[in-house]
Amino acid sequence: MSSSEETEPENGNNNSGDALGSATAMSRRLQTFGSPDLAVTVGVDEHLYKYHSLILASQSLYVDTLLSSPAARTEQEKRRISFPDITRETWEKMMKYLLPTNTIPSADDLVEIIPFYDKYQFLDGMAYCDEILAELYIGSYDGYGYREHHMDLAWLTACIYDLPDFFPKSIPLAIKWGKRFLSRLWGDDEELIKTLLPLIENDNETTRAMVSTFLGRKCVGMTMNEMRDLVKQTDFPEQCIVRNSQISMLDEQRQKLQIAYLDVRGASDLVSGTYDERSCHHERHVYAGNHCGGAMGYIWEKKDSRLMDDGASVTLKVGAIDCYGSAWEIYSFTQTDDEEETEHSKKVLYRWENGIFTSLVPPKYGWEKAEDDETFVKSKMCLSYSFGKPYY
C-alpha cells in the first residue's frame, strides 16, 4: 500500500517526539519540501503535530478541502487544523498505516481507525483497511466454513455492523465477506448466533443467502417475508446448530463414498462420456455461494474437445445443488483460455430431483432432460460408476 505522508510533532511541552519515525525513506524524500508547514492538534488536550500540508492534503479530501476553502480567512487559519474527537493514540495509529509499511493492523486497530478514516476522508487508508478486513475473512475460510476463527470473526463482524452508516460504500470488500460470513452462521454457540442474527434484519441479500444455505432447494419459491420470518423464529439459532451437526455427519459419510469412475450414458454426444472427480474443498471455492460440504464435496467434470466460434471451450459438470443432495444437475458452461468461466454461460442440461429422497453421490437413474422451454421431461440417460479408490 503506497502512500505519501510524513508526521513530525513540534518539539515543546507536549514532548511528543516523532510519531512515525523520521528515518523512513518517505521522510527523507520529503525533506526536499522544506520544514513542515501545517500544525495539527488532536484530542481535547490539543496535542500538537507538524506536517507538510501538501502531503497530508493528498491523503485526506477533508484536509485538502479545508486548506483550499475560501472560508479560510487568514494564512494562519490555513496552516492549523484541529481534530478534537480523535485521541492521540488513535491519530498515531491512523498516520502509521498511511505510510508504506509491512505492519498489518490488528482487528482492534482496524475497528478503531476506520470510522475516522471515513469521517475525514482518508481514502487510501480506507482502501487499505478494506483489503486487510477482507483478507481476515478469506484467510479464515477452510472450504467448509469459518470454523477456526469464527469467534474472532463474529466479534469483528459485529463491530463493523455497529459502525455508522458509511460502511457499505467505504469498505465494500469487507462488507462483501462479512455478509458471506453472516450467511454461514453455523457453529456450536447459540448465544453467538443470537447476537449476530439481528445484524441482517434489514439485509435482504444476506438473509436470502443464509436461508438458501440453511434449506437448500427447499427455499425455492419462498418470499422475502417468509425468509425473514424463518430467521426470526426463536428456535432458529438452535436449528443452525443442529444443521451444522448434520453437515459434519454428511461430510463423514461422503468421505467414505469414493467413486472409482463416473460415466454418463444414453445422452447426447456432448454429455455422454467419462467424467473426472474434482474436490470442491480448495481455494477457488472460497468464492462459492453455498456450503461445499456433504453432497457438494465433489463434482465431476468433462471437457469437450470442440471449440466455440470465439475460441472458448465447453466444460460439463455433474454436481449437487445443496449439501444434502436433494437435487443434482448436469450442466455446461464455456471457458476462456485462462480457464475462467464465461459469465452467464451456464446451461442446465439434465436434472435429478426426487422430492422425497436425497443422495450424497450422483444418482444413477431418474434424471430428466431440459427442454428449450426450460421444462424437464423424463430421460433414459443414466450414470454408471462403482465405489472404491479412483483409478486416476
Secondary structure, DSSP 8 states (H G I E B T S, - for coil): ------EE---STT----SS-TTSHHHHHHGGG-S--EEEEETTTTEEEEE-HHHHHHHBHHHHHHHH-TT--SHHHHTEEEETTS-HHHHHHHHHTTSS-S----HHHHHHHHHHHHHTTBHHHHHHHHHHHHHHHHHT--SS-S-TTHHHHHHHHHHHHTS-TTHHHH-HHHHHHHHHHHTT--SS-HHHHHHHGGGGTT-HHHHHHHHHHHHGGGGTT--HHHHHHHHHSTTHHHHHHHHHHHHHHHHHHHHT--BS-EEEESS-TTT-EEEEEEES-SGGGGG-SS---GGGGEEEEEEEEEE-TTS-EEEEEEEESSTT-SEEEEEEEEE-TT--B-TT--EEEEEEE-SS---SS--SS--EEE-TTS-EEE---EEE--BSS---
